[in-house]
Amino acid sequence: MDRSEEKVFEESTVVWQWWMWAIVAAAALVLILLAWWLRKNSRKAQRSNLTQRSN
């Protein structure tokens, strides 16, 4: 590989890695928010079951 080709390849790899990490971070954030939402709804359902049983 020529030095000019190598430079282009390295520059494109850096950009791809940046986008790859951005996508991974966004996916991780979505998973964290989904887990938080599911736990919140689970706790809410448990509380409503307890109040229904006590009535």
N, CA, C and O atoms as CSV, one atom per row, in Angstrom:
chain,resi,resn,atom,element,x,y,z
A,1,MET,N,N,0.849,-1.177,0.000
A,1,MET,CA,C,0.000,0.000,0.000
A,1,MET,C,C,0.896,1.241,0.000
A,1,MET,O,O,1.863,1.316,0.758
A,2,ASP,N,N,0.567,2.207,-0.851
A,2,ASP,CA,C,1.303,3.468,-0.881
A,2,ASP,C,C,1.038,4.253,0.392
A,2,ASP,O,O,0.067,4.007,1.108
A,3,ARG,N,N,1.922,5.200,0.654
A,3,ARG,CA,C,1.724,6.047,1.833
A,3,ARG,C,C,0.446,6.882,1.701
A,3,ARG,O,O,-0.252,7.099,2.691
A,4,SER,N,N,0.141,7.344,0.505
A,4,SER,CA,C,-1.080,8.137,0.317
A,4,SER,C,C,-2.329,7.278,0.559
A,4,SER,O,O,-3.298,7.734,1.165
A,5,GLU,N,N,-2.291,6.038,0.080
A,5,GLU,CA,C,-3.417,5.137,0.324
A,5,GLU,C,C,-3.536,4.807,1.808
A,5,GLU,O,O,-4.637,4.725,2.354
A,6,GLU,N,N,-2.403,4.621,2.440
A,6,GLU,CA,C,-2.404,4.308,3.869
A,6,GLU,C,C,-2.999,5.460,4.678
A,6,GLU,O,O,-3.744,5.237,5.632
A,7,LYS,N,N,-2.666,6.682,4.293
A,7,LYS,CA,C,-3.192,7.857,4.997
A,7,LYS,C,C,-4.713,7.936,4.863
A,7,LYS,O,O,-5.412,8.199,5.842
A,8,VAL,N,N,-5.219,7.708,3.660
A,8,VAL,CA,C,-6.667,7.744,3.436
A,8,VAL,C,C,-7.346,6.645,4.250
A,8,VAL,O,O,-8.393,6.878,4.854
A,9,PHE,N,N,-6.761,5.461,4.270
A,9,PHE,CA,C,-7.342,4.349,5.022
A,9,PHE,C,C,-7.378,4.663,6.517
A,9,PHE,O,O,-8.384,4.407,7.179
A,10,GLU,N,N,-6.301,5.208,7.046
A,10,GLU,CA,C,-6.260,5.539,8.473
A,10,GLU,C,C,-7.278,6.621,8.820
A,10,GLU,O,O,-7.926,6.548,9.864
A,11,GLU,N,N,-7.421,7.614,7.964
A,11,GLU,CA,C,-8.392,8.684,8.230
A,11,GLU,C,C,-9.817,8.147,8.193
A,11,GLU,O,O,-10.640,8.521,9.029
A,12,SER,N,N,-10.115,7.283,7.243
A,12,SER,CA,C,-11.473,6.742,7.167
A,12,SER,C,C,-11.743,5.801,8.340
A,12,SER,O,O,-12.874,5.713,8.817
A,13,THR,N,N,-10.714,5.102,8.803
A,13,THR,CA,C,-10.883,4.205,9.944
A,13,THR,C,C,-11.185,4.997,11.205
A,13,THR,O,O,-12.010,4.577,12.016
A,14,VAL,N,N,-10.528,6.137,11.379
A,14,VAL,CA,C,-10.773,6.964,12.555
A,14,VAL,C,C,-12.216,7.455,12.561
A,14,VAL,O,O,-12.873,7.432,13.602
A,15,VAL,N,N,-12.710,7.894,11.420
A,15,VAL,CA,C,-14.091,8.368,11.336
A,15,VAL,C,C,-15.047,7.216,11.617
A,15,VAL,O,O,-16.019,7.380,12.354
A,16,TRP,N,N,-14.776,6.057,11.035
A,16,TRP,CA,C,-15.647,4.908,11.264
A,16,TRP,C,C,-15.652,4.535,12.737
A,16,TRP,O,O,-16.710,4.229,13.286
A,17,GLN,N,N,-14.504,4.554,13.385
A,17,GLN,CA,C,-14.448,4.212,14.799
A,17,GLN,C,C,-15.236,5.220,15.618
A,17,GLN,O,O,-15.912,4.843,16.575
A,18,TRP,N,N,-15.160,6.498,15.256
A,18,TRP,CA,C,-15.907,7.516,15.989
A,18,TRP,C,C,-17.401,7.241,15.880
A,18,TRP,O,O,-18.118,7.298,16.879
A,19,TRP,N,N,-17.877,6.942,14.661
A,19,TRP,CA,C,-19.296,6.651,14.471
A,19,TRP,C,C,-19.692,5.358,15.164
A,19,TRP,O,O,-20.785,5.244,15.719
A,20,MET,N,N,-18.783,4.381,15.124
A,20,MET,CA,C,-19.078,3.118,15.780
A,20,MET,C,C,-19.282,3.339,17.277
A,20,MET,O,O,-20.239,2.818,17.849
A,21,TRP,N,N,-18.406,4.096,17.912
A,21,TRP,CA,C,-18.543,4.361,19.348
A,21,TRP,C,C,-19.783,5.190,19.644
A,21,TRP,O,O,-20.418,4.994,20.680
A,22,ALA,N,N,-20.140,6.110,18.758
A,22,ALA,CA,C,-21.356,6.908,18.959
A,22,ALA,C,C,-22.596,6.015,18.911
A,22,ALA,O,O,-23.517,6.184,19.710
A,23,ILE,N,N,-22.618,5.077,17.982
A,23,ILE,CA,C,-23.757,4.159,17.879
A,23,ILE,C,C,-23.823,3.245,19.094
A,23,ILE,O,O,-24.904,2.998,19.630
A,24,VAL,N,N,-22.682,2.745,19.528
A,24,VAL,CA,C,-22.650,1.877,20.712
A,24,VAL,C,C,-23.118,2.646,21.945
A,24,VAL,O,O,-23.872,2.110,22.758
A,25,ALA,N,N,-22.682,3.890,22.092
A,25,ALA,CA,C,-23.103,4.703,23.241
A,25,ALA,C,C,-24.609,4.964,23.202
A,25,ALA,O,O,-25.276,4.899,24.234
A,26,ALA,N,N,-25.139,5.255,22.030
A,26,ALA,CA,C,-26.583,5.496,21.905
A,26,ALA,C,C,-27.369,4.226,22.227
A,26,ALA,O,O,-28.400,4.289,22.897
A,27,ALA,N,N,-26.894,3.087,21.757
A,27,ALA,CA,C,-27.577,1.821,22.043
A,27,ALA,C,C,-27.529,1.504,23.535
A,27,ALA,O,O,-28.514,1.031,24.103
A,28,ALA,N,N,-26.389,1.762,24.171
A,28,ALA,CA,C,-26.275,1.526,25.610
A,28,ALA,C,C,-27.230,2.430,26.379
A,28,ALA,O,O,-27.860,1.995,27.343
A,29,LEU,N,N,-27.336,3.670,25.961
A,29,LEU,CA,C,-28.255,4.602,26.619
A,29,LEU,C,C,-29.702,4.126,26.482
A,29,LEU,O,O,-30.472,4.189,27.441
A,30,VAL,N,N,-30.066,3.658,25.306
A,30,VAL,CA,C,-31.426,3.153,25.093
A,30,VAL,C,C,-31.690,1.947,25.994
A,30,VAL,O,O,-32.766,1.838,26.582
A,31,LEU,N,N,-30.717,1.042,26.105
A,31,LEU,CA,C,-30.899,-0.130,26.963
A,31,LEU,C,C,-31.022,0.255,28.431
A,31,LEU,O,O,-31.836,-0.320,29.154
A,32,ILE,N,N,-30.227,1.216,28.877
A,32,ILE,CA,C,-30.308,1.679,30.265
A,32,ILE,C,C,-31.668,2.304,30.537
A,32,ILE,O,O,-32.293,2.017,31.558
A,33,LEU,N,N,-32.128,3.154,29.629
A,33,LEU,CA,C,-33.440,3.780,29.809
A,33,LEU,C,C,-34.567,2.747,29.774
A,33,LEU,O,O,-35.539,2.867,30.520
A,34,LEU,N,N,-34.444,1.751,28.926
A,34,LEU,CA,C,-35.454,0.697,28.863
A,34,LEU,C,C,-35.491,-0.096,30.167
A,34,LEU,O,O,-36.571,-0.390,30.680
A,35,ALA,N,N,-34.327,-0.443,30.707
A,35,ALA,CA,C,-34.274,-1.167,31.978
A,35,ALA,C,C,-34.866,-0.329,33.098
A,35,ALA,O,O,-35.594,-0.850,33.942
A,36,TRP,N,N,-34.561,0.970,33.116
A,36,TRP,CA,C,-35.115,1.868,34.143
A,36,TRP,C,C,-36.637,1.930,34.034
A,36,TRP,O,O,-37.338,1.871,35.044
A,37,TRP,N,N,-37.142,2.050,32.813
A,37,TRP,CA,C,-38.587,2.143,32.593
A,37,TRP,C,C,-39.290,0.853,33.017
A,37,TRP,O,O,-40.351,0.893,33.641
A,38,LEU,N,N,-38.688,-0.295,32.671
A,38,LEU,CA,C,-39.293,-1.572,33.051
A,38,LEU,C,C,-39.319,-1.749,34.565
A,38,LEU,O,O,-40.314,-2.221,35.115
A,39,ARG,N,N,-38.237,-1.376,35.244
A,39,ARG,CA,C,-38.210,-1.480,36.707
A,39,ARG,C,C,-39.229,-0.540,37.334
A,39,ARG,O,O,-39.890,-0.896,38.310
A,40,LYS,N,N,-39.355,0.649,36.780
A,40,LYS,CA,C,-40.324,1.621,37.294
A,40,LYS,C,C,-41.741,1.074,37.164
A,40,LYS,O,O,-42.529,1.157,38.106
A,41,ASN,N,N,-42.065,0.519,36.009
A,41,ASN,CA,C,-43.401,-0.044,35.799
A,41,ASN,C,C,-43.639,-1.269,36.670
A,41,ASN,O,O,-44.759,-1.491,37.130
A,42,SER,N,N,-42.612,-2.059,36.901
A,42,SER,CA,C,-42.741,-3.234,37.752
A,42,SER,C,C,-43.054,-2.822,39.189
A,42,SER,O,O,-43.922,-3.413,39.832
A,43,ARG,N,N,-42.354,-1.819,39.686
A,43,ARG,CA,C,-42.611,-1.324,41.042
A,43,ARG,C,C,-44.017,-0.737,41.142
A,43,ARG,O,O,-44.711,-0.934,42.139
A,44,LYS,N,N,-44.426,-0.021,40.107
A,44,LYS,CA,C,-45.757,0.587,40.097
A,44,LYS,C,C,-46.833,-0.498,40.127
A,44,LYS,O,O,-47.834,-0.356,40.829
A,45,ALA,N,N,-46.635,-1.575,39.374
A,45,ALA,CA,C,-47.592,-2.679,39.346
A,45,ALA,C,C,-47.641,-3.383,40.700
A,45,ALA,O,O,-48.716,-3.772,41.155
A,46,GLN,N,N,-46.498,-3.547,41.340
A,46,GLN,CA,C,-46.478,-4.185,42.658
A,46,GLN,C,C,-47.230,-3.341,43.676
A,46,GLN,O,O,-47.984,-3.872,44.492
A,47,ARG,N,N,-47.028,-2.032,43.630
A,47,ARG,CA,C,-47.732,-1.146,44.567
A,47,ARG,C,C,-49.241,-1.182,44.332
A,47,ARG,O,O,-50.016,-1.181,45.289
A,48,SER,N,N,-49.660,-1.213,43.079
A,48,SER,CA,C,-51.099,-1.234,42.801
A,48,SER,C,C,-51.703,-2.568,43.230
A,48,SER,O,O,-52.856,-2.606,43.661
A,49,ASN,N,N,-50.954,-3.658,43.121
A,49,ASN,CA,C,-51.442,-4.957,43.593
A,49,ASN,C,C,-51.598,-4.954,45.105
A,49,ASN,O,O,-52.562,-5.515,45.626
A,50,LEU,N,N,-50.672,-4.336,45.814
A,50,LEU,CA,C,-50.759,-4.279,47.272
A,50,LEU,C,C,-51.957,-3.453,47.721
A,50,LEU,O,O,-52.640,-3.824,48.676
A,51,THR,N,N,-52.218,-2.347,47.052
A,51,THR,CA,C,-53.357,-1.505,47.440
A,51,THR,C,C,-54.674,-2.190,47.108
A,51,THR,O,O,-55.648,-2.022,47.843
A,52,GLN,N,N,-54.733,-2.952,46.031
A,52,GLN,CA,C,-55.960,-3.668,45.682
A,52,GLN,C,C,-56.240,-4.783,46.687
A,52,GLN,O,O,-57.398,-5.027,47.026
A,53,ARG,N,N,-55.210,-5.454,47.163
A,53,ARG,CA,C,-55.389,-6.536,48.130
A,53,ARG,C,C,-55.844,-6.007,49.483
A,53,ARG,O,O,-56.613,-6.668,50.180
A,54,SER,N,N,-55.379,-4.829,49.856
A,54,SER,CA,C,-55.738,-4.283,51.165
A,54,SER,C,C,-57.159,-3.740,51.189
A,54,SER,O,O,-57.728,-3.554,52.265
A,55,ASN,N,N,-57.742,-3.484,50.025
A,55,ASN,CA,C,-59.126,-2.967,49.975
A,55,ASN,C,C,-60.083,-4.053,50.115
A,55,ASN,O,O,-61.291,-3.817,50.098
